[in-house]
Amino acid sequence: MTILATFIVLGVLIFVHEFGHFLAARAVGIRVERFSIGFGPRVFGFIRGDTEYVVSVIPLGGYVKMGGMDDEVMETIEGEKATGGAAPDTEGELRREGDFDQKPLWARAWVISAGVAMNMFFAFLLYSVVAAGWGNPELDTTRIGAVRAELLPDGASALARLPAGSTLVRVGDEPVSHWGEVSEAILSAPDGTLSFSYVDPVGQVTVPVVGDDARQRVQRSLEFWSDPVIDGVNPGTPADRAGIRRGDRVLAVDGVGIRTWPQFVAVIQSHPDSELEVTLGRDGGSVVRRVTPARQTLTDPVTGERRTIGQIGVIPTLPGATYSPIPLVAAIRLGWMETAAVTELILGFVRDLFTGQVSARSLGSIVTIGEQSGQAAAEGLPVFLRFMAFFSVNLAVLNLLPIPVLDGGHLLFLGVEALRGRPLSVRQRLRWSQVGFVFLIGVMALALGNDLLRVFGH
């Protein structure tokens, strides 16, 4: 299952990316000599019109070879002597109509950007399809896990008295049966006072809520109950290195008992760079693991404040969920919002990686991709499609990095050409492409090393 899921994810997303380049090239009249899924020597293929469609030996990439592209660069990619196009040994070599380099700057920039654009569109499409066909998962609980008092608006501090473990039965005038209804009742409440009725024990809390900002703060302050059981451990994270496993139940941290997942998260977040002793229930007994939460600086989406927290890279076991299809227009809007949110998340990760806020040991290779693909496939089609959407955005963002051989590197070359009034020479482009290629190989080796160390228990 894992191997098949990995090939589906990589194959589909690479095809989508390269198909974007292909369509854009055809649209502006650029000859497409080869459309390849994979790198290296050709395994099989066919010719239709003036384009050769092939599957190559290394199924972890792909490319579109356009007329006029530099043969030395394509020889590195294809793993064999490229044919067609122009001889790049001299400046001012013979060019043919329909060559890439003969097109105006805007057309070349559009063709280079089209792969990224197609990946973003594909992610939006997948998120929208899942929302319309299955709906977003609604957690089958209204049980309170915690109230984040620091997020509450002025005058609403009484909400912090909601007992952990109590179950909400009504918000305002609306009865609630799952967490989505709790959020909706808060966000749609009119200005004034808002009551929260609960049982186990029985009680009610009423707070003033005026304005959208106050409603969002109240909604964000409530966290649902989930048991402190670990459903997954992200590769290369502090939890992974400490030997924490899926299925472990958190019993205590530094001797203090843990009842809920929000309580565990609060302890971890408040101790960046500080070693903690975590007691775990495992296989009918208990084990102790020492873990040091990694420091990370985040921007709170509600308050806009930057704050530093600790993270160890674990995923909670969530309450059961119910899927309810969403109307098409709402699904499209939700698809757009999710694509934007994931893009922001990945951009933040890349920024934190380059600024040292996130360790390079967090990088994963195809081993990690395979594990996550297999896990998503095992959880059902909607989860698998959402994973593909997430990874499609990931692919788009990473391709935009200004590293030669990536799309962002090609756009950088075009930017230099726009400033200079003439393109870089073939020799210069080739030299920088080789530097970029070596850099990417180094990153891939680091990511693979992280996975090998994790797999072999270091």
N, C-alpha and C positions, 0 to 999 in steps of 0.2 A: 504493500500500500504506500509506504513512504517513498520508495523509488519512483513509482508511477506518479504520485502526487507531485514530486519534485520536477519530473520531466514535464508534466502538464503546466505547472506554474511557470517554469522557465521558458518552455517552448511557446506558450500562448503569449506571454508578455514580451518576449523578444520579437515574435512575429508582429505583434501590434506595434511595437516601436519602429521596427524596420519598415513596416507597411506605411507608417506615417511618412517616412522619408521618401518611399517609393511613390506614393500618391502626389506628394508635393513636387517631386522632381518631374513627374509626368505633366503636372498641371502647368509648370512654367517652361515646358519644352526641353528638358534635359534628357539626354539619352541614358537609359538604365541598361548597362551591359550585363550586370549580374545581381540577382537577389538571392542572398544566402542565409539560411538558418544554420548557425554555427560558424566556427572558424576553422582554418586549416584546409588540408586537401579535400577535394570534392569526393563525396561518397556516391551520390547518384543525383540525377536531375534531368531536366528537359529544357528545350529551347522553344519559346513561343514569341513570334515576331522578332524583334531585335534584342530580346532579353533572355538570358539563361537563368533558370530557376534551379537552385541546387540545395542539397543538404550536405553540410560539411562535417568533418570527423569529430570536431570538438563542439558538443551541443550546449555550450555555455555562453553563447554570444550570437552575433549575427552582423550582417552588414549589407549595404546596398552600394555596389560599385557603379559610379556614374561616369559617363564619358568625360575624358579630360582630367580625371583624378590621377595623381602621381603614381607611377608604376612601382617605384621603390617602396612607397608606403603600403600599397596594396599587396606587394609581394610578401611583406612582413605579415600582413593580416591573413592572406590566402594560403601561405605556406608553399607557394609554387610561383613560377614566373608568370606574372600577369601579362595578359595580351590585350591589345586594343589600346585606345587612348593615345596620348602623346608621349614622345620620348622626353624625359625631364632633364636630360643632361645639360641642356643649354637653355638660356633665357630666350624667349621669343620663338620657341619651337612651333612647329606647325600645329594649328588647332582646327578642329572640325566644327561644323555647325551642330549645335546641341551639346557642346562640351560644357561642363560645370563652370570652368573658369571664364567662359565667354559670356556668362549671364551677368546682369547687373548685380550690385552688392545686395540690394534688398531681396532679390530672388534667391541668391545663395543663402542669405541669413534665414529666409523662410524655410528653405529645404532642410537646413541643419536643425532648425528649431522644431520641425514638424514631428520628429520622433517623440520628443518630450511632450509636445502638445497632445499627441495621440495617446500616450500613456496616461496623462491627466484626464483626458476625456473618457478613456476606458474605465478608469477608477470611478469617475462620476457616474458612468453608466451602470457599473456593477453595484455601487451603493444604492442607486435609485431602483434598480431591478429587485434587489433584496428587500428594500423597504416596501415596494409595491407588491411583490409576490409573497413575501413571508411576513414582513413588518419587522420592526426592531424588537428585540427581546424585552419583555416587561417582567421585571423581577416579582415573583409571587410572594411578596412580603410587604407589610407596612410596619414591621417591628423596628423600633429605634435602636440603633447601635451606639450613636454618640451625637452630641450637638457641639459644633465648633463655635464656641462663644466668641472667638476673636473675629468671626465673620458677621456677627449679628449687627444690624443697623442700630442707631441710637434709639433707646426706648424699648428695645425688644429683648433685653437681657433676661427677662422672665422665661423665655423659651428654653434657656439652658437648664431649667428645672425639669424638663421632660425626662422621666426616668429611663435609663438604659435598660432595654429589655421589654419596655412597655410597647403595646401595639396600638397604632393610630386607627381609629374607626371612622373619624369624620374630620375634615378640614373645612372650616367655615360651614357652609350649608351642604357641602358635598360629601357623601359617603365614599370611602376609599377602600379598595380591596387589593391593590398592588401599588408598587412604588411610583410607577408612571402617573397614576391618578393623584398621588400625593403631590408630585411636582407640578402637574397641570393645575390642580386646585389652588396652589400657592401663586403660581405665575399669572393666573387669570382672575385672581381675587380683586374686587374693587378697593379703592382707597378707603381706609378706615381701620377698623380692628378686625383681627383674624383669630378665630379660636381653633384650638387643636384638642380634640377629644380622644382619650385613650383608655385602654383597659389593661389589666394585669400590672399594676393596680389601676382602679378606676379614677379618672381625674380629668381636668381640663385646664389648659393654659391659654390665655388671651393676650395678644400683643398688638401694638399699633403697626400698621403696614401702609406706608404712603409713598407712591412712586415706584417706577420700574426697578430702580437700583435697590430699593429696600426689599422688593419681592425677590429679586435675584439673590440677594444676600441671605435672606431667610431660607430660600430653597437650597442654596449651596451649603448652608450651615448644618442641615440635617443629613446624617449618614445612616444608611440602613444597617440592620443587624446582619452580620455573617459570622459564622464560627471561625476561630483562628486556625483554619486548616489550609495548608499550602497545596494549591492545585498545580503549580508550575514554578520552575526556577529558570530564570534567563541565563543562558550560557555566558561564562566569563565574568559574572557579577560577584560581589562579596558573598552572597548566600551560596552560590555555586562553589566558590573556593573554600567555603567553610564546611561543605559537606551536608548542607541542608537539602532535603529531598522532597519530591512530590509526595503528598499523603501525610507528611509530618504535621502534628498538631502542636501549636505553640502553647506550652503550659505556663511558662514564666520567663521573665527577662530580668536578669540581675536579682533573682529571688522574689520579684513582685509578680503575683499571679495575673494571668491574662485570660479574660473571659470572651472578648470579642475581637474581630479583626480591626475595627477602627482604633481600639485601644492599643493594639500591637503596632499599628502604623504610626500612631502619635508618639510612641516611645522611640521607634526607629528614627522618625523624622527629627526628633529633638536631640539626637546624639550623632551628628556628623563627625567622622574621624575619631570616634570614641569606641573602644572595644567593649562589646556587650556579651554577657554570658546568657545564651538562650537555651532553655530547657524544653525539649521536644518529646512528645509522645510518639513512639514508633514501635510497631510490631508487638504491642502488648506491654512494652516496657518504656523506659525513658532514656534519652541520651542528652548530653550537653555539648553544645557547639559554641565556639567563640567567633564572633563576626564583627567586623568594623564597617559601619555604614559609610558609603562613599558620599563625599560632599557634592551637592549640586545646588546651583542657584536658579530659581524659577521665578516667573512673573505670575502672580495670582490673577486669573482671568476676570475676577470680579472686582477686587480692590486695586489692581494695577500695581501692587507693591512687589518689589523684588525681595525674596527671602531665601535664606540658605537652609537646606534640609539635608537629612541623611536618607540614603536609599540603599537597599540590599539586593533588589532585583527578584522579588517573589510575586507570585500571582495568587490571589485568594480563591478559595472555593466558594462560588456564589450560590445564593438560593436558586431554586428552580425558576425557570423562565417560561413565559407564554408568548408565542408569536401571533400578532394580529396584523393582517395586511393594512397598509396605509393608502389612502386615496392617491391617485397618480400625481396630481399637482403637488400635494404635500410631500410625496415620495421624491419628486424631482428636487424640490427645495431642500429636503433633508440630504439628498445625495450631494448637492452642491456644498452644503454646510459641512458635511463629514469630510469631503475632499479637501476643503479649505482648512479644517481643523487638523487633519493628518499632515497636510503640507507644512503647517506651522510647527507641528510636533517634530517632524523630521528635520526641518531647518534649524530648530532649536538644538537638536541632538548634534548636528554637524557643527554648529557654532560652538557648542560646549566641548566637542571633541577637539577642535582646533585651539580653543583657549585653555584647555587642560581641565575643564570642569568635569569632563567625563574621561575615564581612563581608556587608553587604546586597547586594553584587554577586554573591553566591551564589544569589540568588533568580532563578528562571526563570519565564517566562510560558507561554502556550499553545504558543509555538514550541518550547520545551524539552519540554513534555509531548508534543507531536507527534513530535519526534525520538525520544524515548525509547520512545513507543508503537510507532513504526515499527521501531525496532531490536529491540524485544522480539518483535514479530510475526514478523520475519524469522528469528528464532532458533527458532521452533516454538511449538506450542500450550502446552506446559507452562510455558515461559518467559514467554509472553504472559499466561497466567492468573496466574502468580506476580507479574508486574508489576501486573496489575489489583488483586490482593490488597494489594500494597504501597501503591498509590495510593488504595485504598479506606480504609486506615488513615490515610493522609495527610489525606484529605478529612474523616474523622471528627475527627481531632485539631484541625485548623484550624477546623472549624466550632464547636468548643467554646471558642475564644478569646472572652473577654468583650468583644466588640466589637459594638455595636448593629448590627442587620440580620443578624448571624450567630446561630446557635442559642445560642451562649454568651452573647450580648448579651441575648437574650430571657430566658434563665435568670437573668441578672443583674437584669433588671427584676422578675422574680418574687421574687428574693431580697430586693430593696428593698421590695416589697409585703409580704412576710412580716414584715420588721422594722418597717415603718410601720403595718401593720394595714390599709392601703388602697393601691390601685395608684397609680402615677404617672398624672398626667392625660394625656389623649390628646396635648395640645400638647407636654408634656414628652417623651413617648415619641417623638413625631414629630421633635422637635428633635434628640434624641440619635441617632435613627436616621439623620437627615440627616448628622450629624457622622460616624457610622460609615461611611455610604455614601461620603462624600468621602475618608475615610481609606483605604478599600479601593480606591477608584479610584486614589489616589496610589500605593499598593503595587503595583497592577497596572501602572501606568504605569512605575514603577521597574523592575519585572521585565521588561516589554517592552523598555524602554531597554537593559537589560543584554543581552538577546538580540540586539537590533539592532546594538549595538556589537560583539558577538561575531561576528555574521554578516558585518559589513562590515570585520572585521579589526582593530578597535581594542582 
